[in-house]
């Protein structure tokens, strides 16, 4: 039986598009019907049904094709676990046009090096994101979720509730907010009055 190319593509958020990855896989010779995908799942989450299906689809002698390593694994242990699965099945891994045989010592070493760099890159991105958020917070530009009602509206809601003439549903309707928002506002206003 002729070896088959099985493709895998993943994007982390629902706002991202898999089209470029799918086109890259097709240029590498993967048939469109043999491309498995995960959409809106981070690489740090090991629960990736598309990846599980791709690994289940490959047979001995086949090649799992991924556009880039960071689409497959985001940590050395994750990459190692995937490599071990592929090695057990006798499957090669293609990262772009480069094919690595996990049974070959050089292929195994190179795979580990690439996985280390992918994890390093992910750590750098996380670190930069945290630093950026800290700077924005220090400048007062990152304040978290703002209340739905202004201070004046919150005081009025609290005053109306205190009269006993309005139910939570009435207040929600008057201020065009949800019941949980009314409860949060009452709790917040009550706490600040103490």
C-alpha positions in Angstrom: 0.0 0.0 0.0 1.3 3.5 -0.9 2.2 5.8 2.0 -0.4 8.5 2.6 0.1 12.1 3.6 -2.2 13.2 6.4 -2.4 16.9 7.2 -3.1 18.8 10.5 -3.8 22.5 10.9 -4.7 24.4 14.1 -5.5 28.0 15.1 -5.9 29.2 18.6 -8.8 31.6 18.4 -12.2 31.6 16.6 -11.1 34.9 15.0 -8.2 33.2 13.1 -8.5 31.5 9.8 -7.2 28.1 8.7 -7.2 28.9 5.0 -3.4 29.7 4.7 -2.5 26.5 6.6 -4.8 24.4 4.5 -3.3 25.8 1.3 0.2 25.2 2.6 -0.7 21.6 3.3 -2.2 21.1 -0.2 1.0 22.6 -1.8 2.9 20.0 0.2 0.8 17.3 -1.4 -1.9 16.6 1.2 -5.3 15.9 -0.3 -8.0 18.3 1.0 -10.0 15.4 2.3 -7.1 14.2 4.4 -6.6 17.5 6.4 -7.7 17.4 10.0 -8.2 20.7 11.9 -8.7 22.2 15.3 -10.2 25.6 15.5 -10.3 27.8 18.6 -8.1 25.5 20.6 -4.8 26.6 22.1 -1.7 24.5 21.7 -1.3 24.4 25.4 -4.6 22.4 25.6 -3.7 18.8 24.9 -7.4 18.0 24.2 -7.4 18.5 20.4 -9.9 16.3 18.7 -8.6 17.1 15.2 -5.1 16.1 16.1 -6.3 12.9 17.7 -8.2 12.1 14.5 -5.1 12.9 12.4 -2.9 10.6 14.5 -5.6 7.9 14.4 -5.7 8.2 10.6 -2.0 7.6 10.0 -0.8 4.1 9.4 2.7 2.6 9.3 4.8 4.3 6.6 2.5 7.3 6.3 3.6 10.9 7.0 1.8 13.4 9.3 2.3 16.8 7.6 2.1 20.1 9.7 2.8 23.6 8.3 4.9 24.6 11.4 5.8 22.9 14.6 4.0 25.5 16.8 0.7 24.3 15.1 1.4 20.8 16.4 2.9 21.2 19.9 3.6 24.1 22.3 5.8 22.4 24.8 8.7 19.9 24.8 6.7 17.2 26.8 3.7 17.6 24.3 6.0 17.3 21.3 7.8 14.3 22.9 4.4 12.6 23.5 3.4 13.1 19.9 6.7 12.0 18.6 6.4 8.8 20.7 3.0 8.1 19.3 4.3 8.6 15.7 7.3 6.4 16.4 5.2 3.6 17.9 3.0 3.7 14.7 6.0 3.9 12.4 4.9 7.3 11.0 7.2 10.1 9.8 6.5 13.8 10.6 6.8 16.6 8.0 7.2 20.1 9.2 6.6 22.1 6.1 8.8 20.5 3.4 11.2 18.9 5.9 10.5 15.3 6.8 11.7 13.8 10.1 11.7 10.2 11.0 11.2 9.8 14.8 12.9 6.4 14.6 16.1 8.0 13.3 18.4 9.3 16.0 19.1 12.6 14.0 15.4 13.0 13.3 14.6 12.5 17.0 17.2 15.0 18.1 16.1 17.6 15.6 12.5 17.2 16.6 13.5 17.8 20.3 15.4 21.0 19.3 12.5 22.4 17.3 10.1 21.6 20.2 12.4 23.5 22.6 12.4 26.5 20.3 8.6 26.4 19.9 8.2 26.3 23.7 10.7 29.2 24.1 8.8 31.3 21.5 5.5 30.6 23.3 7.1 31.6 26.7 8.4 34.8 25.1 5.0 35.8 23.8 3.4 35.1 27.2 6.1 37.2 28.9 5.7 40.1 26.4 1.9 40.0 26.9 2.2 40.1 30.7 4.7 43.0 30.4 2.4 44.9 28.0 -0.6 44.5 30.3 1.5 45.6 33.4 2.6 48.8 31.5 -1.0 49.5 30.3 -2.3 48.9 33.9 0.4 51.3 35.3 -0.7 54.0 32.7 -4.3 53.5 33.7 -5.3 52.1 30.3 -6.2 48.6 31.5 -8.9 48.9 34.1 -10.8 45.6 33.6 -14.5 45.4 32.9 -16.3 48.6 33.5 -19.7 48.7 35.2 -22.7 48.8 32.9 -24.3 51.7 34.8 -22.8 55.1 35.7 -22.2 56.0 39.3 -25.3 58.2 39.2 -27.4 55.4 37.7 -26.1 53.0 40.4 -27.1 55.4 43.2 -30.5 55.8 41.6 -31.0 52.0 41.3 -30.0 51.6 44.9 -32.4 54.4 46.0 -35.3 52.9 44.1 -34.6 49.4 45.5 -34.5 50.8 49.0 -38.0 52.2 48.7 -39.3 48.6 48.4 -41.6 49.6 45.5 -39.5 48.0 42.8 -38.6 44.3 42.3 -35.3 43.2 40.9 -37.1 42.5 37.6 -38.6 46.0 37.6 -35.2 47.5 38.1 -33.6 45.4 35.4 -36.3 46.6 33.0 -36.1 50.3 34.0 -32.3 50.3 33.6 -32.1 47.9 30.6 -29.7 45.5 32.3 -29.9 41.9 33.4 -31.0 40.7 36.8 -27.4 39.6 37.8 -26.3 43.2 36.9 -28.9 44.6 39.3 -27.7 42.2 42.1 -24.0 43.2 41.5 -24.9 46.9 41.5 -26.8 46.6 44.7 -24.0 44.7 46.4 -21.4 47.1 45.1 -23.4 50.2 46.2 -24.2 48.7 49.6 -20.5 47.9 50.2 -19.3 51.4 49.2 -21.9 53.0 51.5 -20.5 51.2 54.6 
